[in-house]
Amino acid sequence: MHADSRSPTLGDYRDVVRRVYADEPAFVHPDVGFLSRVLSGKAAYLRHGSARAFSVEGRAFAVGFVDPRVQHKHGRALGSIGFFEATSRAAAIDVLTSTCEWLASRGVTETWAPLNGNPLFGGGLREDRFDGPPFVGCAHQPPAYRSYVEAAGFVRVGGFQNFEIDLSGDAWRAPSAEVTDVTFRRASRARFLEEVRRFMAMHNEAFADVWSEAEVSPDEAVELMGRARLAVPTPLFEFAVRDGLEIGFVLSMPDVNEVLAPQRSPVTSASGVWKIATRRRHVNSVGLLSVGVLPALQGQGIGTMLTARACRAAHELGFRRLEYALVAESNDASKTTVARFGGKLCRTFGVYSKDL
Ligand SMILES: CC(C)(COP(=O)(O)OP(=O)(O)OC[C@H]1O[C@@H](n2cnc3c(N)ncnc32)[C@H](O)[C@@H]1OP(=O)(O)O)[C@@H](O)C(=O)NCCC(=O)NCCS
């Protein structure tokens, strides 16, 4: 049996999510902002890529994504499957098979899962820390999903790693970098959307050679991050500047999932955003979501300075740990950088692949 023939709705997704996590105390609802825009055909992503959702009778859900920018970056007809949720192995196989058939009909020869079109929209299968809430921005995912995707013919091809920096100790204070001609400026909350566009343009350049990352348009970035304006304290969003030009960035945000579990509404719903803003002071951890330096200027100590500033700002705001997040397993420059701050591996996410 394959997926339903009618077009699935956000309600179908929520149904499956409700069933999978009904008894899960640390559950945090995944963000549905991007998914709802994809389903209504309004996502800026759809100006570049295409997507189609599949569901199985309230028991499984998935979305197939085809993005020429991803294919260009990897030099092959790669697709991805995201927003994957299933109540059983059989339902998982059905929904993944239907999604793979659609991807193949669009010329895709290999698909990754789970990946919501682009890692910035969420990706990777959670592999540990199942007794706590998921990392901010990531889906919950029970341990069984690994065997579900493997039963559907997927094999692990890579992944992402999070490293924890203990801000209550002193190791994070040690790294210093001798770069004297770089200054830093905080992102402006009043011009937040402009800052997000600037961040994204630089992010695209900095990550051009990083595994799995692919270009994201400024409009997509605004859709993704626009509502985070109140959730990101401005000391945690900075740009590095040399000769009046922005050359690097760092963006962190409190890991509000600590206080949102077991709230059952998505982080970017109106009530989720309000709770983030009001409960932030009870959060222990900051997630460093992205740090980058323009490619020609990497290896000069600027990334170390940006990370050091993020640690200091988080420490001064009262956070006790910083999770340096979603580093591709093959990203040596990033792993070396976080190691200088005493960063210890604390979470992993797997990315799976299937030849179609
Ligand atoms: C990761 C990144 C932010 C580091 O910033 P940077 O300014 O290039 O790094 P620094 O000069 O401060 O050096 C930090 C450490 O990384 C090492 N490093 C820098 N580039 C490297 C490379 N290409 N390969 C391996 N190690 C590298 C440096 O040797 C240094 O370690 P050491 O002092 O112990 O030798 C930067 O390389 C970058 O923007 N990369 C692309 C985007 C990215 O991967 N971001 C992080 C993922 S969230």
The ligand as a Tripos MOL2 file, in Angstrom:
@<TRIPOS>MOLECULE
LIG
   48    50     1     0     0
SMALL
NO_CHARGES

@<TRIPOS>ATOM
      1 C1         34.8790   27.5240   10.4250 C.3       1 LIG1
      2 C2         35.3040   28.9740   10.2920 C.3       1 LIG1
      3 C3         34.2100   29.8750   10.8570 C.3       1 LIG1
      4 C4         36.5840   29.2020   11.0940 C.3       1 LIG1
      5 O1         36.9670   30.5340   10.9750 O.3       1 LIG1
      6 P1         38.4350   30.9140   10.4490 P.3       1 LIG1
      7 O2         38.5860   32.3720   10.6010 O.co2     1 LIG1
      8 O3         38.6370   30.3470    9.1070 O.co2     1 LIG1
      9 O4         39.3230   30.0920   11.4710 O.3       1 LIG1
     10 P2         40.5460   30.6050   12.3660 P.3       1 LIG1
     11 O5         41.5480   31.2780   11.5180 O.co2     1 LIG1
     12 O6         40.0160   31.3650   13.5360 O.co2     1 LIG1
     13 O7         41.1470   29.2250   12.8430 O.3       1 LIG1
     14 C5         40.4950   28.3800   13.7620 C.3       1 LIG1
     15 C6         41.0990   27.0080   13.6660 C.3       1 LIG1
     16 O8         40.6060   26.3800   12.4650 O.3       1 LIG1
     17 C7         41.7150   25.9010   11.7280 C.3       1 LIG1
     18 N1         41.3770   26.0070   10.3060 N.ar      1 LIG1
     19 C8         41.0730   27.1160    9.6190 C.ar      1 LIG1
     20 N2         40.8010   26.7870    8.3370 N.ar      1 LIG1
     21 C9         40.9580   25.4670    8.2390 C.ar      1 LIG1
     22 C10        40.8140   24.5230    7.1920 C.ar      1 LIG1
     23 N3         40.4550   24.9220    5.9510 N.pl3     1 LIG1
     24 N4         41.0380   23.2150    7.4540 N.ar      1 LIG1
     25 C11        41.3700   22.8000    8.6790 C.ar      1 LIG1
     26 N5         41.5190   23.6370    9.7200 N.ar      1 LIG1
     27 C12        41.3280   24.9550    9.5010 C.ar      1 LIG1
     28 C13        42.8590   26.7980   12.1050 C.3       1 LIG1
     29 O9         44.0910   26.1350   11.8740 O.3       1 LIG1
     30 C14        42.6190   27.0420   13.5560 C.3       1 LIG1
     31 O10        43.0280   25.9840   14.3960 O.3       1 LIG1
     32 P3         44.4650   25.9530   15.1210 P.3       1 LIG1
     33 O11        44.7420   27.3190   15.5870 O.co2     1 LIG1
     34 O12        44.2730   24.9660   16.2250 O.co2     1 LIG1
     35 O13        45.3980   25.5130   14.0660 O.co2     1 LIG1
     36 C15        35.5760   29.3800    8.8280 C.3       1 LIG1
     37 O14        36.5880   28.5580    8.3090 O.3       1 LIG1
     38 C16        34.3640   29.3160    7.9110 C.2       1 LIG1
     39 O15        33.6620   30.2780    7.7480 O.2       1 LIG1
     40 N6         34.1020   28.1270    7.3070 N.am      1 LIG1
     41 C17        32.9470   27.9450    6.4460 C.3       1 LIG1
     42 C18        31.6650   28.0230    7.2140 C.3       1 LIG1
     43 C19        31.6550   27.0400    8.3880 C.2       1 LIG1
     44 O16        32.0640   25.9130    8.2430 O.2       1 LIG1
     45 N7         31.1550   27.4840    9.5480 N.am      1 LIG1
     46 C20        31.0960   26.6690   10.7600 C.3       1 LIG1
     47 C21        29.9660   25.7030   10.7590 C.3       1 LIG1
     48 S1         28.6250   26.2550   11.8120 S.3       1 LIG1
@<TRIPOS>BOND
     1     1     2 1
     2     2     3 1
     3     2     4 1
     4     2    36 1
     5     4     5 1
     6     5     6 1
     7     6     7 2
     8     6     8 1
     9     6     9 1
    10     9    10 1
    11    10    11 2
    12    10    12 1
    13    10    13 1
    14    13    14 1
    15    14    15 1
    16    15    16 1
    17    15    30 1
    18    16    17 1
    19    17    18 1
    20    17    28 1
    21    18    19 ar
    22    18    27 ar
    23    19    20 ar
    24    20    21 ar
    25    21    22 ar
    26    21    27 ar
    27    22    23 1
    28    22    24 ar
    29    24    25 ar
    30    25    26 ar
    31    26    27 ar
    32    28    29 1
    33    28    30 1
    34    30    31 1
    35    31    32 1
    36    32    33 2
    37    32    34 1
    38    32    35 1
    39    36    37 1
    40    36    38 1
    41    38    39 2
    42    38    40 1
    43    40    41 1
    44    41    42 1
    45    42    43 1
    46    43    44 2
    47    43    45 1
    48    45    46 1
    49    46    47 1
    50    47    48 1
@<TRIPOS>SUBSTRUCTURE
     1 LIG1         1 GROUP 0 **** ****
